[in-house]
Amino acid sequence: TKSAAKWYTCMQEGSVRLNAKTFGKLIEAAAKGGDVSVACDWLGAFTSEFGSADPVAWNAVVDACAKAGKPAEAAAWFERMEAARMAPDQVTFSSVANAYAQSGDV
């Protein structure tokens, strides 16, 4: 995730306009790297820049929580997603359910 953040900084310094796909990839990189807090920070930057994030970005954060063994945090992000008027989809529900299943809370 440090490499992804480095390229983000280079883009900003080069006056490259960031788009939703850029933020989505940064969230994805943090999520795949297991860095939940960084994924959440990128989601915050995404929503600050564009007013809202797409379902793929939200799902990446929920999934990062699930993979990190944090089912309550995954559920909290699910609720934040709904509060932001972003409809959870099959991926969202599956990620939260998987988080609880992995923790033995079935």
HUFENCOR-V886820 format. One record per residue. RES is the residue in one letter. PSI is psi in radians with two decimals (none if undefined). BURIAL is 1 if it has 9 or more other C-alpha atoms within 8 Angstrom, else 0. Layout:
res psi burial
RES PSI BURIAL
RES PSI BURIAL
This chain:
res psi burial
T -0.43 1
K -0.65 0
S -0.72 0
A -0.74 1
A -0.63 1
K -0.77 0
W -0.59 0
Y -0.81 0
T -0.73 0
C -0.69 0
M -0.76 1
Q -0.79 1
E -0.53 0
G 0.15 0
S 0.55 0
V 2.24 0
R 2.18 0
L 2.50 0
N 3.13 0
A -0.65 1
K -0.68 0
T -0.87 0
F -0.68 1
G -0.73 1
K -0.63 0
L -0.73 1
I -0.80 1
E -0.76 1
A -0.77 1
A -0.74 1
A -0.80 1
K -0.53 0
G -0.03 0
G 0.24 1
D 1.51 1
V -0.78 1
S -0.66 0
V -0.71 1
A -0.74 1
C -0.71 1
D -0.75 0
W -0.66 1
L -0.70 1
G -0.73 0
A -0.70 1
F -0.89 1
T -0.56 1
S -0.70 0
E -0.70 0
F -0.02 0
G -0.51 0
S 2.84 0
A 2.81 1
D 2.89 0
P -0.58 1
V -0.73 0
A -0.80 1
W -0.79 1
N -0.60 1
A -0.69 1
V -0.79 1
V -0.77 1
D -0.65 1
A -0.73 1
C -0.75 1
A -0.82 1
K -0.45 1
A 0.02 0
G 0.57 1
K 1.28 1
P -0.66 1
A -0.66 0
E -0.67 1
A -0.77 1
A -0.65 1
A -0.70 0
W -0.58 1
F -0.82 1
E -0.67 0
R -0.66 0
M -0.82 1
E -0.72 1
A -0.52 0
A 0.14 0
R 0.55 0
M 2.09 1
A 2.10 0
P 2.55 1
D -2.96 0
Q -0.68 0
V -0.74 0
T -0.89 1
F -0.76 1
S -0.70 0
S -0.76 1
V -0.79 1
A -0.73 0
N -0.67 1
A -0.80 1
Y -0.68 1
A -0.74 1
Q -0.49 0
S -0.05 0
G 0.10 0
D 1.39 0
V none 0
